Amino acid sequence: MEHANKRELLSTVNKQREQLTRYESRLRDVVAAYKGLIKEKEALEASLKALTASNASDKSCKTNNETKNEETNTNSASIPGVEVCSSKQGTNQSEETVDHLRTQLATLMNSLATLSAEKSRMEANFQADKKQLRSEKEERERVIKDQQEKHQQSLHLHQSEMETLRSKLIAERHEREKEQNDHGVMIRWDAFLQKEMN
């Protein structure tokens, strides 16, 4: 009784250990997926900021150019060197705009690289999981096939043993019947001899 309880407890412990192992692997997968999603989110946020900043800077440049054009038109008659000054400011602004666009492009390229890397990692994980599942399926099918073959062999062995036992039983029954017949003949012969002697 106590031995059976120990066996049940060991079986329960082994099952729980297997469940814990499965949960640990799933948790690792969830953590890896969460980290990947965080990287993707950061990349997308950086892209969004770069695009939003680009739109804002374009609007501010248009507004500044419009106000400067108005100021230039009103003041150009009174101040002779305004056109030179506004062209320098325009050159500085265009350089700043080019630098800003380069920064945005670099941010977008980094974001795209991060997203591509995450996509590649997820595809690689998917392919690895698919390969593992396929190999596990093939292993299970092989085990099932082996078990079926063993079962068939065992069944044939038992059938041949039963045939052997049946033939032995039939042979023994015939032998017993022969012995009974011989014994009956001997008894009748003894009875006949005693009758003749009397």
HELIX and SHEET records of a PDB file:
HELIX    1   1 GLU A    2  ASN A   75  1                                  74    
HELIX    2   2 VAL A   82  MET A  197  1                                 116    
END                                                                             
